[in-house]
Amino acid sequence: MISKRIKVLALSVFMLFSTVSLFAVEEYVSKIYKNIDLIFVSKSGTDLNKVLSENTDDKYYYLIENYTEKKIRRLIVNNDYDFAMEAIVIVIENNLENEQAVEMYSIISDAYEIQREHERQEELKRQQELARIEAEKEKKRASVDKEYVAASKAKGGAVYVSGKETKLTSSHWKSALGIDILFLHEDLQSINTFHFGPSLDFRYEYTMPKLVIGADIFGEFHFFSATDDTDPKKVPLLGDLNGAAKIAFPFAKNMFLRAGFAGIITGKADDAVLTTNVLDTLYTPLIGIKLERLKVGTSEFDVGLDWYAGSLYTDNLKLAMGGTLNLALPYAELEKVKLTFNVGLRDKIFLKESGFENRASVILAIGVENVIR
């Protein structure tokens, strides 16, 4: 009986120590697993090699090795081939007889090469697209450079800005050809006549960083008349030719100061009854001011006033002045030019020693001007 109790006790002691030993092994391996988990998070090949090399002689090394391979397979699933390749090489170096690790290395190597080839192709496509975009920019810049200028930024480089908006170098021109209907009124003789003829208006402006310079040229001639008396000798041939240089400053970019010369023509005849008191042909300097391209919706209008200095040296003339008003209505815009319909008013008034004379015109014209984009 006692012998039987001793056997039972011995068996119980053996099982107790076996259980403690098993739990001790599981706890030891578990600590290594946790260490490997941290290594795969930090992706440190040095630390992984240290853990494996320190335990190659351990009887549970196969468990550590299997767990490491499991972590490597997880990297493959996530397409993280860089550390997967490094890790499998470390596993093989620590156990050259691990055929499963060698086979896994071959799989990772093939997949890694496919991935790198894909990345190379994507990078090639990206570089080709960048080159295409840059070539397109250079192509556009060649035409833009004519109307846009490079302004240096504070930290280097260049930014392209519109010369028209920033008053950098650019040019603008406009020409208008029209029909001129003029009404002549002479106060002393009560002359009232209508005249018809062509007109031509041209202007040019060159914009620089700190000012705008330009020129205006205008001409009109009246070959036809509509009066109660059809005798051409009783109705003068009228005309106007003038040209002026102009300048504007940044603080008033649309206001031009003008100075030039005008020829106000009157083709009188000695026996023309209706031309007795009409002003003779006058050649005179002019000084004036003009506002240009004032916006009214999509339309633009100009307004100007000139003083004819010839009144200072012409007999029977105390003051001579001229005014202009023009409204431009755009109706077509092409790639480089814009077409406008222009309605203009021009008036010249001459105050004499006795009485006054007024020449007022209505002009209907088609204009064409360059477009600055």
C-alpha positions as CSV (number, residue, x, y, z in Angstrom):
1,M,0.0,0.0,0.0
2,I,2.8,2.4,0.9
3,S,4.7,1.4,-2.2
4,K,1.7,2.3,-4.3
5,R,1.4,5.7,-2.7
6,I,5.1,6.4,-3.3
7,K,4.6,5.6,-7.0
8,V,1.6,8.0,-7.3
9,L,3.6,10.7,-5.5
10,A,6.6,10.3,-7.8
11,L,4.4,10.4,-10.9
12,S,2.7,13.6,-9.6
13,V,6.1,15.3,-9.0
14,F,7.3,14.3,-12.5
15,M,4.2,15.7,-14.1
16,L,4.5,18.9,-12.1
17,F,8.1,19.5,-13.2
18,S,7.2,18.7,-16.8
19,T,4.3,21.3,-16.8
20,V,6.6,23.9,-15.3
21,S,9.3,23.2,-17.9
22,L,6.7,23.4,-20.8
23,F,5.4,26.8,-19.6
24,A,8.9,28.0,-19.2
25,V,9.7,27.1,-22.8
26,E,6.6,28.8,-24.1
27,E,7.4,31.9,-22.0
28,Y,11.0,32.0,-23.3
29,V,9.9,31.6,-27.0
30,S,7.2,34.1,-26.5
31,K,9.7,36.8,-25.5
32,I,11.7,36.1,-28.6
33,Y,8.6,36.4,-30.7
34,K,7.8,39.8,-29.2
35,N,11.4,40.9,-29.9
36,I,11.1,39.7,-33.5
37,D,7.8,41.7,-33.8
38,L,9.6,44.8,-32.8
39,I,12.4,44.1,-35.2
40,F,10.0,43.8,-38.1
41,V,8.4,47.1,-37.1
42,S,11.7,48.9,-37.1
43,K,13.0,46.9,-40.0
44,S,16.5,46.4,-38.5
45,G,18.5,43.7,-40.2
46,T,21.2,44.0,-37.6
47,D,18.9,43.3,-34.7
48,L,17.3,40.3,-36.6
49,N,20.7,38.8,-37.3
50,K,21.6,39.2,-33.6
51,V,18.5,37.4,-32.4
52,L,18.8,34.5,-34.9
53,S,22.6,34.1,-34.4
54,E,22.3,34.0,-30.6
55,N,19.7,31.2,-30.8
56,T,21.0,29.0,-33.6
57,D,22.1,26.3,-31.1
58,D,18.9,26.5,-29.1
59,K,16.7,23.4,-29.4
60,Y,13.7,25.6,-30.1
61,Y,15.5,27.5,-32.9
62,Y,13.2,26.0,-35.5
63,L,10.2,27.7,-33.8
64,I,12.1,31.0,-33.9
65,E,13.0,30.4,-37.5
66,N,9.4,29.5,-38.5
67,Y,8.1,32.6,-36.8
68,T,10.6,34.8,-38.7
69,E,9.6,33.2,-42.0
70,K,5.9,33.9,-41.1
71,K,6.8,37.6,-40.6
72,I,8.6,37.6,-44.0
73,R,5.6,36.2,-45.8
74,R,3.5,39.0,-44.3
75,L,5.9,41.5,-45.9
76,I,5.5,39.8,-49.2
77,V,1.7,40.1,-49.0
78,N,2.2,43.8,-48.3
79,N,4.6,44.2,-51.3
80,D,7.4,45.3,-48.9
81,Y,10.2,43.5,-50.8
82,D,13.1,45.5,-49.5
83,F,13.2,44.2,-46.0
84,A,11.7,40.9,-47.0
85,M,14.8,40.3,-49.1
86,E,17.2,41.4,-46.4
87,A,15.4,39.3,-43.8
88,I,15.3,36.0,-45.8
89,V,19.1,36.4,-46.6
90,I,19.7,36.7,-42.8
91,V,17.6,33.5,-42.2
92,I,19.6,31.6,-44.8
93,E,23.0,32.8,-43.5
94,N,22.1,31.5,-40.1
95,N,20.9,28.1,-41.4
96,L,22.2,27.1,-44.8
97,E,20.2,23.9,-44.6
98,N,16.9,25.7,-44.6
99,E,15.6,24.7,-48.0
100,Q,12.2,26.4,-47.4
101,A,14.0,29.7,-46.9
102,V,16.1,29.3,-50.0
103,E,12.9,28.6,-52.0
104,M,11.3,31.7,-50.4
105,Y,14.4,33.8,-51.4
106,S,13.9,32.8,-55.1
107,I,10.2,33.8,-55.0
108,I,11.0,37.1,-53.3
109,S,13.8,37.8,-55.8
110,D,11.5,37.3,-58.8
111,A,8.7,39.4,-57.3
112,Y,11.2,42.1,-56.3
113,E,12.5,42.3,-59.8
114,I,9.0,42.6,-61.2
115,Q,8.2,45.4,-58.8
116,R,11.4,47.3,-59.6
117,E,10.7,47.0,-63.4
118,H,7.2,48.3,-62.8
119,E,8.6,51.2,-60.8
120,R,11.2,51.9,-63.6
121,Q,8.4,52.0,-66.2
122,E,6.3,54.4,-64.0
123,E,9.2,56.7,-63.5
124,L,10.0,56.6,-67.2
125,K,6.3,57.6,-68.0
126,R,6.5,60.4,-65.3
127,Q,9.7,61.8,-66.8
128,Q,8.3,61.7,-70.4
129,E,5.1,63.5,-69.2
130,L,7.3,66.2,-67.5
131,A,9.3,66.6,-70.7
132,R,6.1,66.9,-72.7
133,I,4.8,69.6,-70.4
134,E,8.0,71.5,-70.4
135,A,8.2,71.4,-74.2
136,E,4.7,72.7,-74.4
137,K,5.6,75.5,-72.0
138,E,8.6,76.4,-74.1
139,K,6.5,76.4,-77.3
140,K,3.9,78.8,-75.7
141,R,6.6,81.0,-74.2
142,A,8.1,81.7,-77.6
143,S,4.9,83.5,-78.6
144,V,4.2,84.9,-75.2
145,D,7.6,86.6,-75.0
146,K,6.5,89.1,-77.6
147,E,3.8,90.6,-75.4
148,Y,4.8,89.5,-71.9
149,V,8.0,90.1,-70.1
150,A,9.9,88.3,-67.3
151,A,9.9,90.0,-63.9
152,S,12.3,88.7,-61.3
153,K,10.8,87.3,-58.1
154,A,12.2,88.2,-54.7
155,K,13.9,84.8,-54.3
156,G,14.9,84.3,-57.9
157,G,13.3,82.7,-60.9
158,A,10.9,84.4,-63.3
159,V,7.2,85.1,-63.4
160,Y,5.4,86.0,-66.6
161,V,2.9,88.9,-66.3
162,S,0.9,90.8,-68.8
163,G,2.6,94.0,-70.0
164,K,-0.9,95.5,-70.6
165,E,-1.8,95.0,-66.9
166,T,1.5,95.9,-65.3
167,K,2.7,98.7,-67.7
168,L,5.6,96.6,-68.9
169,T,6.9,96.8,-72.5
170,S,4.1,96.3,-75.1
171,S,2.6,98.1,-78.0
172,H,-0.9,98.8,-79.2
173,W,-2.3,100.2,-82.5
174,K,-5.7,101.0,-83.9
175,S,-6.9,102.2,-87.3
176,A,-10.4,103.2,-88.3
177,L,-11.8,104.1,-91.7
178,G,-15.2,105.8,-91.9
179,I,-17.7,108.2,-93.4
180,D,-17.6,111.7,-92.1
181,I,-20.8,113.9,-92.1
182,L,-19.9,117.5,-91.2
183,F,-22.2,120.5,-90.4
184,L,-20.7,123.9,-90.9
185,H,-22.2,126.9,-89.2
186,E,-20.9,130.5,-89.6
187,D,-22.7,132.9,-87.3
188,L,-22.1,136.3,-89.1
189,Q,-23.4,135.1,-92.5
190,S,-25.8,132.5,-91.1
191,I,-24.1,129.8,-93.2
192,N,-25.4,126.3,-92.5
193,T,-24.1,123.6,-94.8
194,F,-23.7,119.8,-94.7
195,H,-20.7,118.0,-96.1
196,F,-19.7,114.4,-96.7
197,G,-16.4,112.6,-97.1
198,P,-14.0,109.9,-95.9
199,S,-12.0,109.9,-92.7
200,L,-9.0,108.0,-91.4
201,D,-7.9,107.7,-87.8
202,F,-4.8,106.0,-86.6
203,R,-3.1,105.7,-83.2
204,Y,-0.1,103.9,-81.8
205,E,1.1,103.4,-78.2
206,Y,4.3,101.9,-76.8
207,T,4.1,101.0,-73.1
208,M,7.3,101.1,-71.0
209,P,7.8,100.3,-67.3
210,K,7.2,103.9,-66.2
211,L,5.4,105.7,-69.0
212,V,3.4,105.3,-72.3
213,I,4.4,107.1,-75.4
214,G,2.6,107.2,-78.7
215,A,1.2,109.2,-81.6
216,D,-2.2,110.1,-83.1
217,I,-2.9,110.8,-86.8
218,F,-6.2,111.9,-88.2
219,G,-7.4,113.1,-91.6
220,E,-10.8,114.0,-93.1
221,F,-11.9,115.5,-96.4
222,H,-15.3,116.6,-97.5
223,F,-15.7,116.5,-101.3
224,F,-19.5,116.5,-101.3
225,S,-22.2,118.8,-99.9
226,A,-25.9,118.9,-99.4
227,T,-27.3,122.4,-99.6
228,D,-30.1,124.3,-101.3
229,D,-27.7,125.8,-103.7
230,T,-25.8,123.3,-105.9
231,D,-23.2,125.7,-107.2
232,P,-19.9,124.2,-105.9
233,K,-18.3,127.7,-105.8
234,K,-20.7,128.7,-103.1
235,V,-19.7,125.8,-100.8
236,P,-16.1,125.4,-99.5
237,L,-14.1,122.2,-99.7
238,L,-13.3,121.4,-96.1
239,G,-10.6,119.2,-94.6
240,D,-8.6,118.5,-91.5
241,L,-5.1,116.9,-91.1
242,N,-3.4,116.6,-87.8
243,G,-0.8,114.6,-86.0
244,A,0.3,114.6,-82.4
245,A,2.8,112.9,-80.1
246,K,1.4,111.9,-76.7
247,I,2.6,110.7,-73.4
248,A,0.9,109.1,-70.3
249,F,2.3,108.3,-66.8
250,P,1.6,105.4,-64.4
251,F,-0.6,107.4,-62.0
252,A,-3.0,108.1,-64.9
253,K,-2.4,105.4,-67.5
254,N,-5.4,106.3,-69.7
255,M,-4.8,110.1,-69.7
256,F,-2.5,111.4,-72.5
257,L,-0.9,114.8,-72.9
258,R,-0.7,115.7,-76.6
259,A,1.3,118.1,-78.7
260,G,1.5,118.3,-82.5
261,F,0.4,120.2,-85.6
262,A,-2.8,120.6,-87.5
263,G,-3.9,121.8,-90.9
264,I,-7.5,123.0,-91.0
265,I,-8.3,123.3,-94.7
266,T,-10.8,125.6,-96.3
267,G,-10.9,125.5,-100.2
268,K,-12.5,128.9,-100.8
269,A,-13.2,130.5,-104.1
270,D,-13.1,134.3,-104.7
271,D,-16.6,134.4,-106.1
272,A,-18.2,131.9,-103.7
273,V,-21.0,133.7,-101.9
274,L,-21.1,131.2,-99.0
275,T,-17.4,131.4,-98.2
276,T,-16.9,135.1,-97.5
277,N,-16.6,134.8,-93.7
278,V,-15.6,131.2,-93.5
279,L,-12.2,130.8,-91.8
280,D,-9.3,130.6,-94.2
281,T,-7.0,127.6,-94.2
282,L,-5.2,127.5,-90.8
283,Y,-1.9,125.8,-90.0
284,T,-1.4,125.6,-86.3
285,P,0.4,123.9,-83.4
286,L,-1.9,122.0,-81.1
287,I,-1.8,121.2,-77.4
288,G,-4.3,118.9,-75.8
289,I,-5.4,116.2,-73.4
290,K,-7.1,112.9,-74.2
291,L,-8.6,110.0,-72.2
292,E,-8.4,106.7,-74.0
293,R,-10.0,103.2,-73.7
294,L,-12.3,104.0,-70.9
295,K,-14.5,100.9,-70.3
296,V,-18.2,100.9,-70.6
297,G,-19.1,97.2,-70.3
298,T,-17.4,95.5,-73.3
299,S,-17.1,98.8,-75.2
300,E,-14.5,101.6,-74.9
301,F,-14.7,105.3,-75.4
302,D,-12.2,108.1,-75.9
303,V,-12.6,111.8,-75.2
304,G,-10.2,114.6,-76.0
305,L,-9.8,118.4,-76.1
306,D,-7.2,120.4,-78.1
307,W,-6.2,124.1,-78.2
308,Y,-5.0,125.5,-81.5
309,A,-2.2,127.9,-80.8
310,G,-2.6,129.5,-84.3
311,S,-5.3,131.7,-82.8
312,L,-2.5,133.7,-81.3
313,Y,-1.2,134.9,-84.7
314,T,-4.2,134.8,-87.0
315,D,-6.1,137.9,-87.7
316,N,-9.8,138.1,-86.7
317,L,-9.4,134.9,-84.6
318,K,-9.4,135.1,-80.8
319,L,-9.7,131.4,-79.9
320,A,-9.7,128.0,-81.7
321,M,-10.4,124.7,-80.0
322,G,-11.3,121.2,-81.0
323,G,-13.0,118.3,-79.2
324,T,-13.4,114.6,-79.9
325,L,-15.5,111.8,-78.6
326,N,-15.5,108.2,-79.9
327,L,-17.3,105.0,-78.8
328,A,-15.9,101.7,-80.0
329,L,-18.3,98.7,-80.0
330,P,-16.5,95.3,-80.6
331,Y,-18.2,92.9,-82.9
332,A,-15.5,90.3,-83.8
333,E,-12.2,89.2,-82.3
334,L,-9.7,87.1,-84.3
335,E,-6.5,85.6,-83.0
336,K,-4.4,88.7,-83.4
337,V,-6.9,91.6,-84.2
338,K,-10.2,92.9,-83.0
339,L,-12.8,94.6,-85.2
340,T,-15.0,97.4,-83.8
341,F,-17.8,99.6,-85.0
342,N,-17.0,103.2,-84.1
343,V,-19.4,106.1,-83.6
344,G,-17.5,109.4,-83.3
345,L,-18.2,113.1,-82.7
346,R,-15.7,115.8,-83.6
347,D,-16.1,119.6,-83.2
348,K,-14.0,122.6,-83.9
349,I,-15.1,126.0,-82.8
350,F,-13.5,129.3,-83.8
351,L,-14.3,132.5,-81.9
352,K,-13.6,135.5,-84.1
353,E,-13.5,139.3,-83.5
354,S,-17.0,139.3,-84.8
355,G,-19.2,136.2,-84.6
356,F,-18.0,132.5,-84.5
357,E,-17.8,129.5,-86.7
358,N,-18.4,125.9,-85.7
359,R,-17.6,122.7,-87.6
360,A,-19.2,119.6,-86.1
361,S,-18.8,116.0,-87.5
362,V,-20.4,112.7,-87.0
363,I,-18.2,109.8,-88.0
364,L,-19.2,106.2,-88.6
365,A,-16.2,103.9,-89.0
366,I,-14.9,100.4,-89.0
367,G,-11.9,99.9,-86.7
368,V,-9.2,97.3,-86.4
369,E,-6.7,97.0,-83.6
370,N,-4.2,94.4,-82.3
371,V,-5.1,92.2,-79.4
372,I,-2.7,91.8,-76.5
373,R,-3.4,88.5,-74.7
